[in-house]
């Protein structure tokens, strides 16, 4: 076999066979969705193509590439690593299949995905309508950074769809942004209603679905245009990488993929490989987290030392009816208020033996935090309260530990305060 014959064989293998239609079950989609059956060197797992640049066989090969003559379906051919990578493309196909989108664009972090998407979509002088419970860094980017480019943002209360529609400025508003579930109160956006508002007013819709995962909720099925995930969280599942993804229609994502090559937020191939490995266990991990979170929410709601529990699976949650209608399960985060002050709430957290005190969520280890200290430490109690952050508020991001062990740990910690 000549070197050229080997090159051809590897190129053909990288293209792989056409992937079958995505299966319906969440765990099956997580393992097989968007995956090509044949991979380079007959590997079972997607190979890591660790290169910053790509070569051409000869001048005609280069010309054919530039004229897109060699850009067939499933062709991962690139010229430079900032524009794409076969390992990254493989993960993007899987992410698109998981969320029911035509395509997905992978980024170096969730915030890189958000900022790149908005910079791509929004022209100078345009306008955003955003709900007030969106991720605070997304709000910060819209209210401060985008303002420098003449892009204005109107923030409306979560769940107030009349206010959302009233805030739309004809021919100026370009996008409606919300999160579902939100952080930290796990509010649930009515996706069907937001999508209808977008269509009625010819405005695009954007949902951060990080807390839900594609296992529990798929906003595209409800008519949403763009779906964001911080892949750092549940999709990766092991607290060992940063990544973000935007899922949607292929024609709408083309400009975003092009802008990624300019803005530079590309994820490296090794991180992409690690992300795909994490995604394969998404279904079983999230099922365990869902089950434990539901048990924890019920346990805490019945406990005399807990003032309130925020979990969309509980009938007491303000958006429970919406959550039941559009979610398959309710996620792995439980937020609650301890019947205590700032200091005693911290003592309760310190008594816990299973969760680590840390930001983030979605990994196999349980993580817990007091938002007043973790995210809003620089603010006074009064300033935090104005933002809805109480001193006794706790966010518990549940891992995959045994449910009874988590419940027993909570019980002993509460008994000690």
C-alpha positions in Angstrom: 0.0 0.0 0.0 1.4 3.4 -0.9 1.3 6.5 1.3 -1.3 8.1 -0.9 -3.5 4.9 -0.6 -3.2 5.1 3.2 -4.1 8.8 3.1 -7.2 8.1 1.1 -8.2 5.3 3.5 -7.9 7.5 6.5 -9.8 10.4 4.8 -12.6 8.0 3.9 -12.7 6.6 7.4 -12.9 10.0 8.9 -16.0 10.7 6.8 -17.6 7.5 8.1 -20.9 5.9 7.1 -23.9 8.1 7.2 -25.3 8.2 10.8 -28.7 6.6 11.2 -31.6 8.7 12.4 -31.2 9.6 16.1 -32.9 7.0 18.3 -35.6 8.2 20.6 -34.4 7.2 24.1 -32.3 9.7 25.9 -29.6 7.3 27.0 -29.5 5.7 23.5 -29.2 9.2 22.0 -26.4 10.0 24.4 -24.4 7.0 23.3 -25.2 6.7 19.6 -26.9 9.9 18.5 -25.1 11.7 15.7 -22.2 9.2 15.8 -20.8 7.8 12.6 -20.5 4.0 12.7 -17.2 3.9 11.0 -14.3 6.0 12.4 -10.7 6.4 11.5 -8.6 3.3 12.0 -11.8 1.4 12.9 -11.7 2.9 16.4 -14.7 2.5 18.6 -14.3 5.9 20.2 -13.9 9.1 18.2 -10.1 9.6 17.6 -8.5 12.8 18.9 -7.2 14.7 15.8 -4.6 16.7 17.7 -3.5 19.2 15.1 -3.5 22.9 14.6 -3.2 22.9 10.9 -4.1 20.6 7.9 -2.2 19.7 4.8 -3.2 19.3 1.1 -2.0 16.6 -1.3 -1.2 19.0 -4.0 -2.3 22.4 -5.5 -5.4 20.9 -7.1 -6.5 19.5 -3.8 -6.2 23.0 -2.3 -8.1 24.5 -5.2 -10.9 21.9 -4.9 -11.2 22.6 -1.2 -11.3 26.4 -1.7 -14.0 25.9 -4.3 -15.9 23.6 -2.0 -15.7 20.7 -4.5 -14.6 18.4 -1.7 -17.1 19.5 0.9 -19.5 16.6 0.9 -21.9 15.5 3.6 -20.0 14.5 6.7 -16.7 15.8 5.3 -14.6 17.2 8.2 -11.9 18.6 6.0 -10.4 21.9 7.3 -7.4 24.1 6.6 -6.7 25.5 10.1 -7.6 24.4 13.6 -9.5 27.6 14.5 -12.1 26.9 11.8 -12.8 23.3 12.9 -11.6 19.9 13.8 -12.9 16.3 13.1 -13.1 15.5 16.8 -15.0 18.7 17.5 -17.3 18.1 14.5 -18.1 14.6 15.9 -19.2 16.0 19.2 -21.2 18.7 17.6 -23.2 16.1 15.7 -23.9 14.2 18.9 -25.0 17.4 20.7 -27.4 18.3 17.8 -28.9 14.9 17.9 -29.4 15.1 21.7 -31.3 18.4 21.6 -33.2 17.6 18.3 -31.5 20.4 16.4 -30.1 20.4 12.8 -26.7 21.5 13.9 -24.6 22.5 17.0 -21.6 24.8 17.4 -19.2 24.0 20.2 -17.2 26.7 22.1 -14.5 26.9 24.7 -17.0 27.7 27.4 -20.6 28.5 28.0 -19.9 32.2 28.2 -17.9 32.0 24.9 -21.0 30.4 23.3 -23.3 33.2 24.7 -21.1 36.1 23.8 -20.3 34.8 20.3 -23.9 34.1 19.5 -25.1 37.6 20.6 -22.2 39.4 18.8 -23.1 37.4 15.7 -26.9 37.9 15.8 -27.2 41.5 17.0 -26.4 44.6 14.8 -25.6 48.0 16.3 -28.7 49.7 17.5 -30.7 46.5 18.1 -32.5 45.5 21.3 -32.8 42.5 23.6 -35.6 41.4 25.9 -34.3 39.3 28.8 -35.8 37.8 31.9 -34.4 38.8 35.2 -33.5 35.4 36.4 -31.0 34.7 33.6 -27.4 33.8 34.5 -25.8 36.9 36.1 -22.8 36.9 33.7 -25.1 36.8 30.7 -27.0 39.7 32.2 -23.7 41.5 32.8 -22.6 41.0 29.2 -25.9 42.3 27.8 -26.3 45.2 30.2 -22.7 46.5 30.1 -20.6 45.1 27.2 -23.3 45.1 24.5 -24.3 48.6 25.6 -21.0 49.9 24.3 -22.0 48.7 20.9 -25.3 50.6 21.0 -27.3 47.4 21.8 -29.9 48.0 24.5 -31.4 45.4 26.9 -34.7 45.4 28.6 -35.0 43.1 31.7 -38.5 41.8 32.5 -39.7 39.7 35.4 -39.4 35.9 34.9 -42.9 34.5 34.1 -44.4 37.9 33.1 -45.1 37.2 29.4 -47.3 40.3 29.1 -44.3 42.4 30.1 -42.1 40.5 27.7 -44.3 41.2 24.8 -44.8 44.8 25.9 -41.0 45.3 25.9 -40.6 44.2 22.3 -39.7 47.2 20.1 -40.9 46.6 16.5 -38.1 46.3 13.9 -35.5 46.8 16.7 -35.9 43.9 19.1 -34.0 40.9 17.7 -34.0 38.3 20.4 -35.8 37.1 23.5 -33.5 35.5 26.1 -34.5 33.3 29.1 -33.2 30.4 31.1 -35.1 27.3 32.2 -34.7 26.2 34.9 -33.2 29.4 36.3 -30.5 29.8 38.9 -31.0 29.7 41.8 -34.8 29.5 42.1 -35.3 27.0 39.3 -38.1 29.0 37.7 -39.5 27.4 34.6 -40.1 29.4 31.4 -43.2 28.6 29.3 -41.2 27.6 26.2 -44.3 27.3 24.0 -45.5 30.8 25.0 -42.0 32.4 24.4 -41.7 30.7 21.0 -45.2 32.0 20.1 -44.2 35.5 21.1 -41.1 35.2 18.9 -43.0 34.0 15.9 -45.8 36.6 16.3 -43.3 39.5 16.6 -40.6 38.1 14.2 -38.1 37.9 17.0 -35.7 35.1 17.6 -35.8 33.1 20.9 -32.9 31.9 23.0 -33.1 29.5 26.0 -30.3 28.5 28.3 -31.2 24.9 29.1 -28.1 24.0 31.1 -29.9 23.0 34.3 -32.4 20.9 32.4 -30.1 18.9 30.0 -31.5 17.4 26.8 -32.6 14.4 28.9 -35.2 16.5 30.8 -36.1 19.2 28.3 -35.6 20.0 24.6 -36.6 23.6 23.9 -36.3 23.1 20.1 -39.3 20.8 20.3 -41.3 23.7 21.7 -40.3 26.1 18.9 -37.3 27.8 20.4 -34.7 29.0 17.9 -31.4 28.7 19.8 -30.6 26.5 22.8 -27.5 27.0 25.0 -25.8 24.6 27.3 -22.8 25.2 29.5 -21.3 21.8 28.6 -19.0 22.2 31.6 -22.0 21.1 33.7 -24.2 18.0 33.1 -23.0 17.2 29.5 -19.5 16.7 30.6 -20.5 15.5 34.1 -17.1 15.2 35.7 -16.1 18.8 36.6 -12.9 18.4 34.5 -13.4 20.6 31.4 -14.9 23.9 30.1 -17.1 24.0 27.0 -20.3 25.5 25.7 -22.7 24.8 22.8 -25.4 26.5 20.8 -27.9 24.1 19.1 -30.4 25.2 16.4 -31.2 25.2 12.7 -28.2 24.7 10.4 -29.0 27.8 8.3 -29.0 30.0 11.4 -25.9 28.5 12.9 -23.7 28.9 9.8 -23.0 32.6 10.6 -22.2 31.6 14.2 -19.7 28.9 13.0 -18.1 31.5 10.8 -17.8 34.1 13.6 -16.2 31.5 15.9 -13.3 31.4 13.5 -12.9 35.1 13.9 -13.6 35.4 17.6 -11.5 32.4 18.4 -13.6 30.6 21.0 -12.8 27.1 19.6 -12.7 24.1 22.0 -9.5 22.0 21.7 -9.8 18.4 20.4 -8.8 16.7 23.6 -11.5 18.6 25.5 -14.0 17.7 22.8 -13.1 14.0 23.2 -13.5 14.3 27.0 -16.9 15.9 26.5 -18.1 13.2 24.2 -17.0 10.6 26.7 -19.0 12.3 29.4 -22.0 12.7 27.2 -22.2 8.9 26.8 -23.2 8.5 30.4 -25.5 11.5 30.5 -28.8 9.5 30.6 -27.8 7.3 33.5 -26.2 10.2 35.5 -29.2 12.5 35.1 -31.7 9.8 36.0 -29.9 9.3 39.3 -29.6 13.0 39.9 -33.3 13.5 39.1 -34.4 10.8 41.5 -32.2 11.9 44.4 -33.2 15.6 43.9 -36.9 14.7 44.1 -36.3 12.7 47.3 -34.2 15.5 48.8 -36.8 18.2 47.9 -39.6 16.2 49.6 -37.4 15.5 52.6 -36.4 19.1 53.1 -39.9 20.5 52.5 -41.2 18.3 55.4 -38.3 19.3 57.7 -39.0 21.8 60.5 -35.6 23.5 60.2 -36.3 24.4 56.5 -38.4 27.5 55.7 -38.9 26.9 52.0 -37.8 24.6 49.2 -37.5 25.6 45.5 -37.8 22.6 43.2 -40.1 22.4 40.1 -41.1 18.8 40.9 -42.9 20.0 44.0 -46.5 21.3 43.8 -45.4 24.2 46.0 -43.1 25.5 43.3 -44.7 28.5 41.4 -44.0 26.9 38.0 -44.9 23.3 38.8 -47.7 23.0 36.3 -45.5 24.3 33.5 -42.7 22.0 34.5 -44.9 19.0 34.5 -46.2 19.9 31.0 -42.9 20.4 29.3 -40.2 18.5 31.3 -39.6 14.8 31.5 -38.1 15.2 35.0 -37.1 18.1 37.1 -33.3 18.2 37.3 -30.6 17.6 39.9 -30.5 21.0 41.7 -32.5 21.8 44.8 -32.6 25.3 46.3 -33.8 25.9 49.9 -33.9 28.3 52.8 -32.7 27.2 56.2 -34.5 28.5 59.2 -31.3 30.3 60.3 -29.1 33.3 59.8 -26.1 33.6 57.5 -23.7 32.2 60.1 -25.8 29.3 61.2 -26.6 28.4 57.5 -22.9 28.2 57.0 -22.5 25.9 60.0 -25.2 23.6 58.5 -23.2 23.4 55.3 -20.0 22.7 57.2 -21.5 19.7 58.9 -22.3 18.0 55.6 -20.0 15.1 54.8 -20.9 14.3 51.2 -21.1 17.5 49.1 -18.1 19.7 48.5 -18.4 23.5 49.0 -17.9 24.7 45.4 -19.6 26.6 42.6 -20.9 24.8 39.5 -23.2 21.8 39.1 -23.9 18.7 37.1 -20.9 16.6 38.0 -20.9 13.2 39.6 -19.9 14.8 43.0 -22.5 16.7 44.9 -21.7 20.4 45.3 -23.3 22.9 47.7 -23.1 26.6 48.1 -24.5 29.6 50.0 -25.1 32.0 47.1 -24.8 35.0 49.5 -21.2 34.0 50.0 -20.2 32.2 46.8 -21.6 34.6 44.2 -22.6 37.8 46.0 -20.0 38.1 48.7 -19.0 41.7 47.8 -22.6 42.9 48.4 -24.3 43.8 51.6 -27.2 41.8 53.0 -29.6 44.5 51.9 -28.1 44.6 48.4 -28.3 40.8 48.1 -31.9 40.8 49.4 -32.8 43.4 46.7 -31.6 40.8 44.1 -33.6 38.0 45.8 -30.6 36.4 47.5 -31.3 35.7 51.1 -28.6 35.0 53.7 -30.1 31.6 54.5 -30.4 30.5 50.8 -28.6 27.2 49.9 -28.2 25.7 46.4 -27.5 22.0 46.4 -26.3 20.5 43.1 -26.7 16.8 43.6 -24.3 14.2 42.2 -24.7 10.5 41.7 -24.2 9.3 45.3 -26.7 6.9 46.8 -30.0 8.7 47.6 -30.2 7.3 51.2 -26.7 8.5 51.9 -27.5 12.0 50.8 -30.7 12.1 52.8 -28.9 10.8 56.0 -26.2 13.4 55.5 -28.8 16.2 55.3 -30.6 14.8 58.4 -27.5 14.7 60.6 -26.4 18.2 59.5 -29.7 19.8 60.2 -29.9 18.0 63.6 -26.7 19.8 64.6 -27.9 23.3 64.2 
